[in-house]
Amino acid sequence: MKQQTFTLIEEITRNDGTKYTEIANMVMNGRAELAAERGFIKEVRILQLNIPHSAHVINYENYINARYEVPDEDMDHWEEWEKDDKIMVDFNAILKENHIS
């Protein structure tokens, strides 16, 4: 499994119309676009490109890489990454560092 490096912040709209923010990269953004085309999610849009590779981003990468893999192009669903309270501290710090929150 290849380690993902996160470089962007995106907003994903679920099929029920609710939205959530995710920290990802161009590969995952492409998979989200594919998921939208297939009807697994409604939409994805990039909020911020080229985010700084801060300690918070590294912690988040390590957390996600230990738990999830990049979906294949033949995916049959969209998996939303679950986050525990501890990693949410890093996640929210990333949003704040990038003036998203």
HELIX and SHEET records of a PDB file:
HELIX    1   1 MET A   26  GLU A   37  1                                  12    
HELIX    2   2 ALA A   55  ARG A   67  1                                  13    
HELIX    3   3 ASP A   85  GLU A   97  1                                  13    
SHEET    1   A 3 LYS A  19  ALA A  24  0                                        
SHEET    2   A 3 LEU A   8  THR A  13 -1                                        
SHEET    3   A 3 GLU A  43  LEU A  49 -1                                        
END                                                                             
